[in-house]
Amino acid sequence: MLLAVAAAALCGPWLQFGERQDPDTRHTAGGQAPDRIDIDASAQRVDAAGRELVLRVLVTPRGALAEAGGVSAAEDLTLQTSSSVRGDLSFPAHSRIASVDVPITLTGGAITDHPFDAYEAEMEFGAVQGGESLPVRMTLVHRDALFSLAVDTSEIRGAAVFAAEVARSRSVLVFSVFMTRAMWALAVAVLMGGRHLVRRRSGPTWPALGRMAATLFAPAAFRNTAPGAPPIGSPLDHPAFFWAETLIAFCVIVVVVRAVRSEDPPPPRGATAP
């Protein structure tokens, strides 16, 4: 028991440190040309149900392409994006460039596989100014604590290309496994308590019955706290939730029926009514 507690105490900080490192990981694509377009992008939110990743993008022209130290572009600037991005981004000349949220379409995976679902996102950003293609240097970081991001970077004809795989974070996986174990533990506890009450052959024990009936609703409320709001039919349900609810309901019904029968036994055979 002490070894298990010590292992848990050491494993927790290790997992937390690993996840804390993920937001600090920067993925960079593109060269260091003096006249270039810098793009700082951060993955702010992943919507698995909507199959969308929201990317916050800040564009900064450098060198002869910029005015006021990169605050605005010297000429009209257009960011050409891949098909997974909803349209190109345009920035007028001599106007302040502000950050913009860009939705990225996710492909592959299914949310019903929560928490083992994984998705893919292909992102490509190229720059055009005055009808000419410009070199792009892009940096990508991840900010959504519920998901992890694995990225491969490349450069194609001056454009920055990112191939990203989006999956649930380790914390979500650990918590989901804990939830399945906890729901089974509640069901087994009700089963053991019901077996004890049935073997006593006593009348209704209302405090125990009330606690067992309340436990019937505990897994449902507990399941709804799962991070990412998994839909019905996910791996959280079939291995644990459905069976735990069925077992608890069965135990409550059996205990009530046996308790009522013990409280009002049938009259002995041959007895006459008063």
C-alpha positions as CSV (number, residue, x, y, z in Angstrom):
1,M,0.0,0.0,0.0
2,L,2.8,2.4,0.9
3,L,4.6,1.6,-2.3
4,A,1.4,2.4,-4.3
5,V,1.0,5.8,-2.5
6,A,4.6,6.7,-3.1
7,A,4.4,5.7,-6.8
8,A,1.3,7.9,-7.2
9,A,2.9,10.8,-5.4
10,L,5.9,10.6,-7.8
11,C,3.9,10.0,-10.9
12,G,1.6,13.0,-10.4
13,P,4.3,15.7,-10.5
14,W,6.0,13.9,-13.4
15,L,2.8,13.9,-15.5
16,Q,2.2,17.6,-14.6
17,F,5.7,18.6,-15.5
18,G,5.4,16.8,-18.9
19,E,2.2,18.6,-19.7
20,R,3.5,21.9,-18.6
21,Q,6.3,21.6,-21.1
22,D,3.9,21.1,-24.0
23,P,2.8,24.8,-24.2
24,D,6.4,25.9,-24.2
25,T,7.2,23.8,-27.3
26,R,7.6,25.9,-30.4
27,H,7.4,24.5,-33.9
28,T,9.0,26.6,-36.6
29,A,9.0,26.4,-40.3
30,G,10.7,28.8,-42.8
31,G,14.0,30.6,-43.3
32,Q,15.7,33.7,-41.9
33,A,15.6,36.0,-44.9
34,P,15.8,39.7,-43.9
35,D,12.8,40.6,-46.0
36,R,10.1,38.1,-45.0
37,I,6.7,37.6,-43.3
38,D,6.8,36.4,-39.7
39,I,3.7,34.5,-38.5
40,D,3.2,33.8,-34.8
41,A,0.3,31.2,-34.4
42,S,-1.1,29.6,-31.3
43,A,-3.7,26.8,-31.2
44,Q,-6.2,28.3,-28.8
45,R,-9.0,25.8,-28.8
46,V,-9.9,22.4,-30.2
47,D,-13.5,21.6,-30.9
48,A,-13.7,17.9,-31.5
49,A,-17.4,17.8,-31.9
50,G,-17.2,20.6,-34.5
51,R,-14.0,19.1,-36.0
52,E,-12.3,22.5,-35.8
53,L,-9.1,23.9,-34.4
54,V,-9.0,27.7,-33.7
55,L,-5.6,29.2,-34.6
56,R,-4.8,32.7,-33.4
57,V,-2.5,34.3,-36.0
58,L,-0.3,37.5,-35.7
59,V,1.4,38.6,-38.9
60,T,4.5,40.8,-38.8
61,P,6.3,42.0,-42.0
62,R,10.0,42.3,-41.7
63,G,12.7,44.4,-43.5
64,A,11.6,46.3,-46.6
65,L,8.2,44.7,-46.5
66,A,7.2,46.5,-43.3
67,E,6.4,50.0,-42.0
68,A,6.6,51.2,-38.4
69,G,8.7,48.2,-37.3
70,G,6.3,45.6,-38.6
71,V,3.1,47.2,-37.4
72,S,1.8,47.6,-40.9
73,A,2.7,46.4,-44.4
74,A,4.3,48.6,-47.0
75,E,2.0,47.2,-49.7
76,D,-1.2,45.2,-49.7
77,L,-0.4,41.8,-48.2
78,T,-2.2,38.5,-48.7
79,L,-1.7,35.3,-46.8
80,Q,-2.6,32.3,-49.0
81,T,-3.7,29.3,-47.0
82,S,-4.4,25.6,-47.6
83,S,-7.9,24.2,-48.2
84,S,-8.3,23.3,-44.5
85,V,-8.3,27.1,-43.7
86,R,-11.5,29.0,-44.4
87,G,-10.2,31.5,-47.0
88,D,-7.1,33.7,-47.4
89,L,-6.2,36.6,-45.1
90,S,-5.8,40.1,-46.5
91,F,-4.1,43.0,-44.8
92,P,-4.3,46.5,-46.4
93,A,-1.1,48.6,-46.8
94,H,-0.3,51.2,-44.2
95,S,-2.9,49.8,-41.8
96,R,-2.2,48.3,-38.4
97,I,-2.1,44.5,-38.5
98,A,-4.0,42.9,-35.6
99,S,-4.2,39.3,-34.6
100,V,-7.0,37.2,-36.1
101,D,-8.6,33.9,-35.2
102,V,-8.5,31.4,-38.0
103,P,-10.6,28.1,-37.9
104,I,-8.7,25.0,-39.2
105,T,-10.7,22.0,-40.3
106,L,-9.8,18.7,-38.6
107,T,-9.9,15.4,-40.5
108,G,-9.9,11.8,-39.4
109,G,-10.9,10.5,-36.0
110,A,-14.3,10.2,-34.3
111,I,-15.4,11.9,-31.1
112,T,-17.2,8.7,-30.1
113,D,-13.6,7.3,-29.5
114,H,-13.1,9.7,-26.6
115,P,-10.6,9.8,-24.9
116,F,-8.6,7.8,-27.6
117,D,-9.8,10.0,-30.5
118,A,-7.1,11.7,-32.7
119,Y,-7.4,14.1,-35.6
120,E,-5.2,15.6,-38.3
121,A,-4.8,19.1,-39.5
122,E,-2.8,20.3,-42.6
123,M,-1.8,24.0,-42.5
124,E,0.0,25.9,-45.2
125,F,0.7,29.6,-45.1
126,G,2.3,31.5,-48.0
127,A,2.5,35.3,-48.5
128,V,2.0,37.4,-51.6
129,Q,2.7,41.2,-51.9
130,G,2.6,43.2,-55.1
131,G,2.0,40.0,-57.1
132,E,5.2,38.3,-55.9
133,S,5.6,35.4,-53.4
134,L,7.4,36.2,-50.2
135,P,9.4,34.0,-47.8
136,V,7.5,33.1,-44.7
137,R,8.7,32.1,-41.3
138,M,6.0,30.7,-39.0
139,T,6.0,29.6,-35.4
140,L,3.3,27.5,-33.9
141,V,2.6,26.9,-30.2
142,H,-0.2,25.0,-28.4
143,R,-2.5,26.4,-25.7
144,D,-5.4,24.0,-25.2
145,A,-4.8,22.0,-22.0
146,L,-7.3,19.3,-23.0
147,F,-5.4,18.2,-26.1
148,S,-1.8,17.5,-27.2
149,L,-0.3,18.5,-30.5
150,A,2.4,16.6,-32.5
151,V,3.7,18.7,-35.4
152,D,5.9,18.0,-38.5
153,T,7.2,21.1,-40.2
154,S,8.4,21.8,-43.7
155,E,8.9,24.5,-46.3
156,I,7.5,24.4,-49.8
157,R,8.5,27.3,-52.2
158,G,8.7,29.8,-49.4
159,A,5.5,28.7,-47.7
160,A,5.4,27.3,-44.2
161,V,3.7,23.9,-44.0
162,F,2.6,22.2,-40.7
163,A,1.2,18.7,-40.5
164,A,-0.3,18.4,-37.0
165,E,-1.8,15.4,-35.1
166,V,-4.3,16.4,-32.4
167,A,-5.0,14.0,-29.5
168,R,-6.3,14.1,-26.0
169,S,-3.8,15.1,-23.3
170,R,-2.3,12.7,-20.8
171,S,-4.4,14.3,-18.0
172,V,-7.6,13.5,-19.9
173,L,-6.6,9.9,-20.5
174,V,-5.6,9.4,-16.9
175,F,-8.8,11.0,-15.6
176,S,-11.0,8.9,-18.0
177,V,-9.4,5.7,-16.9
178,F,-9.9,6.8,-13.2
179,M,-13.6,7.4,-14.0
180,T,-14.2,3.9,-15.3
181,R,-12.5,2.4,-12.2
182,A,-14.5,4.7,-9.9
183,M,-17.8,3.8,-11.5
184,W,-17.1,0.1,-11.2
185,A,-16.0,0.6,-7.6
186,L,-19.4,2.3,-6.8
187,A,-21.3,-0.6,-8.4
188,V,-19.3,-3.2,-6.6
189,A,-19.8,-1.4,-3.3
190,V,-23.6,-1.3,-3.8
191,L,-23.5,-5.0,-4.8
192,M,-21.7,-5.9,-1.5
193,G,-24.0,-3.8,0.6
194,G,-27.1,-5.3,-1.1
195,R,-25.8,-8.9,-0.6
196,H,-25.3,-8.1,3.1
197,L,-28.9,-6.8,3.5
198,V,-30.4,-9.7,1.6
199,R,-28.5,-12.3,3.8
200,R,-29.8,-10.6,7.0
201,R,-33.4,-11.2,5.9
202,S,-34.5,-8.2,7.8
203,G,-37.2,-5.6,6.9
204,P,-36.5,-2.5,4.9
205,T,-33.4,-0.6,6.0
206,W,-34.4,2.8,4.7
207,P,-31.1,4.6,5.3
208,A,-29.2,1.9,3.4
209,L,-31.8,1.8,0.6
210,G,-31.7,5.6,0.4
211,R,-27.9,5.6,0.0
212,M,-28.1,2.8,-2.6
213,A,-30.8,4.7,-4.6
214,A,-28.6,7.9,-4.5
215,T,-25.7,5.9,-5.8
216,L,-27.8,5.1,-8.9
217,F,-27.5,8.8,-9.9
218,A,-23.9,9.2,-8.9
219,P,-22.3,7.6,-12.0
220,A,-24.4,9.7,-14.4
221,A,-23.4,13.0,-12.6
222,F,-19.8,11.8,-12.4
223,R,-19.8,10.9,-16.1
224,N,-21.0,14.3,-17.2
225,T,-17.9,15.9,-15.6
226,A,-15.6,14.1,-18.1
227,P,-13.4,16.6,-19.8
228,G,-14.4,17.2,-23.4
229,A,-18.0,16.3,-22.9
230,P,-17.8,12.8,-24.6
231,P,-21.0,11.7,-26.4
232,I,-23.1,8.7,-25.3
233,G,-21.5,5.6,-26.7
234,S,-17.9,6.5,-26.1
235,P,-15.4,4.0,-24.5
236,L,-16.3,5.6,-21.2
237,D,-19.8,4.2,-21.4
238,H,-19.6,0.6,-22.7
239,P,-16.8,-0.7,-20.4
240,A,-18.2,1.0,-17.2
241,F,-21.1,3.4,-17.2
242,F,-23.8,1.3,-18.7
243,W,-22.9,-1.8,-16.6
244,A,-22.5,0.2,-13.4
245,E,-26.0,1.7,-13.8
246,T,-27.5,-1.7,-14.6
247,L,-25.9,-3.4,-11.6
248,I,-26.8,-0.7,-9.1
249,A,-30.4,-0.6,-10.3
250,F,-30.6,-4.4,-10.1
251,C,-29.3,-4.4,-6.6
252,V,-31.7,-1.7,-5.4
253,I,-34.7,-3.6,-6.8
254,V,-33.6,-7.0,-5.3
255,V,-33.0,-5.5,-1.9
256,V,-36.4,-3.8,-1.8
257,V,-38.3,-6.9,-3.0
258,R,-36.5,-9.2,-0.4
259,A,-36.9,-6.6,2.4
260,V,-40.7,-6.3,1.7
261,R,-41.1,-10.1,1.6
262,S,-39.2,-10.4,4.9
263,E,-41.3,-7.7,6.5
264,D,-44.7,-9.2,5.5
265,P,-44.3,-13.0,5.5
266,P,-47.3,-15.0,4.2
267,P,-49.5,-16.7,6.9
268,P,-48.7,-20.3,7.7
269,R,-50.6,-23.0,5.8
270,G,-53.8,-24.0,7.5
271,A,-54.0,-20.9,9.6
272,T,-57.4,-19.2,9.9
273,A,-58.0,-15.5,9.8
274,P,-59.1,-13.9,13.1
